[in-house]
Amino acid sequence: MSAQQICDGTLDTNARTALERISGTKRFSELSGKNEASEPKEFSTTRAVKHLHDEPTQRSKCSIYKTSGENDFPIIEIQFLAAKQHPEPLEEATNNLVPFPLGSYAAVGKNGADLYFECTTSGTEESFIGDTPYVKAEMFSPSFGSRDPRDRMVILNSISRAVASKAGCASQADLPVEVPTV
């Protein structure tokens, strides 16, 4: 499938370009089959919001693979989870982290990126975590090496904007259309 179709169609034009630049390809695949919640493994914003408070095995993950079959590991894996707090935002790059001024906290590291945004969600008695004021978008990207950290944040921000919209918290999330250059 194309970058436009991957991850429930959540990648905007800039994120699609970033994914193609990072991966060196224009064709991708996602996991198929069912997860432990007996739901499709393909990413869905609806399922991501539904399972924010659940165990990791029940969450909807966006796992992107090259269709060439060159790799058994995803080039990117993104998941969303409810969070009670976020790290203190960084003023400048430190400890191999590059901060970005979006959401409540955003930084790219050697093996991925984290983006926390304001989004009040409620857990249930069966939830892994109770009511929370934040959502954490977590990207694992082992194949990126020293490539442009902004590309990773552009992808994570685009998908996060779609999840925030689906969760009804886009106005409080502070996720801009364009990721600032740092």
LUMTIVEX-467489 format. One line per 4 residues: number of its first residue (from 1); their letters; for each residue x, z, y of C-alpha. Coordinates in steps of 0.02 Angstrom, whole numbers, plus 32768, in hexadecimal, padded with zeros to 4 digits. Each point is the difference from the previous one (the first is absolute). Layout:
<rs>
NUM> a> X Z Y ~ ...
</rs>
This chain:
<rs>
1> msaq> 8000 8000 8000 ~ 8035 7FEC 80B5 ~ 8035 808A 8079 ~ 7F55 7FEA 8052
5> qicd> 7FA7 802E 7F5E ~ 806F 808F 7FC5 ~ 7FCC 80B7 8017 ~ 7F48 7FDE 801D
9> gtld> 8029 7F84 808C ~ 803F 808C 8071 ~ 809F 7FAB 803E ~ 7FF1 7FB8 80AF
13> tnar> 8067 7F68 8034 ~ 8099 8066 8031 ~ 7FFB 8065 7F5E ~ 7FEF 7F62 7F96
17> tale> 8098 7FB6 8057 ~ 8062 80A2 7FE7 ~ 7FD3 8005 7F46 ~ 8036 7F4C 7FE8
21> risg> 80A3 8020 805E ~ 8027 809D 7F9A ~ 7FD5 7FB4 7F57 ~ 803F 7F4F 801B
25> tkrf> 7F61 7FB9 7FB5 ~ 7F4E 7FCF 8030 ~ 7FAC 8028 7F58 ~ 7FDA 80AF 7FC1
29> sels> 7FA0 805F 7F7C ~ 7FB5 80AE 7FF1 ~ 7FE3 806F 7F69 ~ 7F6A 7FD3 7F96
33> gkne> 7F9B 8067 7F86 ~ 7FB6 80AD 801C ~ 8048 80A4 803F ~ 7FDC 80AF 7FBC
37> asep> 7F5F 8005 8066 ~ 7FC8 7F63 7F9F ~ 8006 7F9C 80A0 ~ 8060 7F5E 8020
41> kefs> 80B9 8016 8024 ~ 7FF9 7F7D 808A ~ 8005 8054 80AA ~ 7F5E 801B 805E
45> ttra> 7FE6 8058 80A7 ~ 7F5B 8044 7FBE ~ 8056 8051 7F69 ~ 8093 803A 806B
49> vkhl> 7F88 8061 8070 ~ 7F99 803D 7F6C ~ 8099 804A 7FA9 ~ 8060 8048 8096
53> hdep> 7FE8 80B0 7FBA ~ 801D 7FD8 7F49 ~ 8091 8009 7F87 ~ 8083 7F76 8014
57> tqrs> 7FC9 7FA8 7F60 ~ 7F52 7FE3 804A ~ 8039 7FBB 80A8 ~ 7FF3 7F48 802B
61> kcsi> 80B2 7FC0 8015 ~ 8036 7F5D 804C ~ 808B 7FCA 7F88 ~ 8048 7F57 8032
65> ykts> 8067 7F9A 7F86 ~ 8054 7F56 800F ~ 7FA1 7F84 7F94 ~ 80A6 7FB5 7FC6
69> gend> 800D 808A 7F7E ~ 80B2 8026 8037 ~ 7FDB 80B9 800E ~ 7FA1 8080 7F99
73> fpii> 7FF6 8072 8098 ~ 7F93 7FE8 809A ~ 8059 7FC7 809D ~ 7F88 8073 805D
77> eiqf> 7F8B 808B 7FC8 ~ 7F8B 8052 807E ~ 7F86 808E 7FE7 ~ 7F97 806E 8071
81> laak> 7FE0 80BA 7FEF ~ 7FAF 808C 8062 ~ 807B 8070 805D ~ 7FEC 80AA 8051
85> qhpe> 8094 7FE6 8076 ~ 8087 7F83 802F ~ 80BB 800E 8024 ~ 803A 801B 80B2
89> plee> 8011 7F53 8050 ~ 80B5 7FC8 8016 ~ 8042 7FDB 80AE ~ 8089 7F8E 7FBE
93> atnn> 8048 7FBD 7F5D ~ 8049 8089 7F94 ~ 8026 8025 7F48 ~ 7FEB 7F48 7FD4
97> lvpf> 7F52 7FFF 804D ~ 7FC6 7F87 8086 ~ 7F6A 8046 8060 ~ 7F71 7F98 8046
101> plgs> 7F88 8037 808B ~ 7F5A 7FEC 7FA6 ~ 7F84 8071 7FA9 ~ 802D 80B9 7FF8
105> yaav> 80A6 7FDF 7FA9 ~ 8053 7F5F 7FC7 ~ 80AE 7FE1 7FBB ~ 805A 7F85 7F90
109> gkng> 8088 803A 7F89 ~ 8072 7FAE 7F81 ~ 7F7D 7FF7 7F76 ~ 7F5E 7FF2 805F
113> adly> 7F98 803D 8090 ~ 7F81 8087 802C ~ 7F76 7FF4 807F ~ 7F8A 8091 8025
117> fect> 7F65 7FE3 8069 ~ 7F72 806D 803D ~ 7F6A 7FED 7F90 ~ 7F93 8094 7FD3
121> tsgt> 7FC5 7FF5 7F4C ~ 7FA5 8077 7F8D ~ 802D 8030 7F50 ~ 7F8B 803C 7F79
125> eesf> 800B 808F 7F83 ~ 8051 7F88 7F85 ~ 807E 7FBF 8081 ~ 80BB 8010 7FED
129> igdt> 8004 8035 80B8 ~ 7F76 8042 8072 ~ 7FCC 7FCB 80B0 ~ 808E 7FB4 8065
133> pyvk> 8020 7FC1 80B2 ~ 807D 7F76 7FD0 ~ 801B 7F70 7F89 ~ 80AE 7FD7 7FC2
137> aemf> 802C 7F4B 7FDB ~ 8095 7FFF 7F8C ~ 8068 7F64 7FDA ~ 8083 7FF6 7F78
141> spsf> 806C 7F65 8012 ~ 809B 8008 7F93 ~ 8034 7F4B 8017 ~ 8011 7FFB 80BD
145> gsrd> 80B0 8043 8016 ~ 803A 7FEF 80B4 ~ 7F7C 7F82 8039 ~ 7FA2 8018 80A3
149> prdr> 7FA4 80A8 7FFA ~ 7F7E 7FBC 8079 ~ 7FC2 7F86 7F7A ~ 7FD4 8091 7F8E
153> mvil> 7FA4 805C 808B ~ 7FA2 7F62 8032 ~ 7FBF 7FF0 7F4D ~ 7FD6 80BA 7FF0
157> nsis> 7FAA 8004 80AA ~ 7F94 7F69 7FD8 ~ 7FBF 8049 7F5D ~ 7FEB 80AB 8052
161> rava> 7F96 7FB4 808B ~ 7F8B 7FB8 7F7B ~ 7FF5 80A6 7FA3 ~ 7FE0 805F 80A4
165> skag> 7F76 7F85 802B ~ 7FB0 8015 7F54 ~ 800D 80BE 800F ~ 7FAB 7FFA 80AC
169> casq> 8094 8048 805F ~ 8050 7F67 804F ~ 7FE2 8040 80B1 ~ 805D 80A4 7FE1
173> adlp> 808B 7FBA 7F90 ~ 806F 7FBC 808E ~ 8035 7F67 7F9C ~ 8023 7F6F 8077
177> vevp> 7FE7 7F4A 7FD4 ~ 80B8 7FDF 8028 ~ 8088 8073 7FBF ~ 8077 8028 8090
181> tv> 80B3 7FC6 7FF2 ~ 807B 8091 7FF5
</rs>
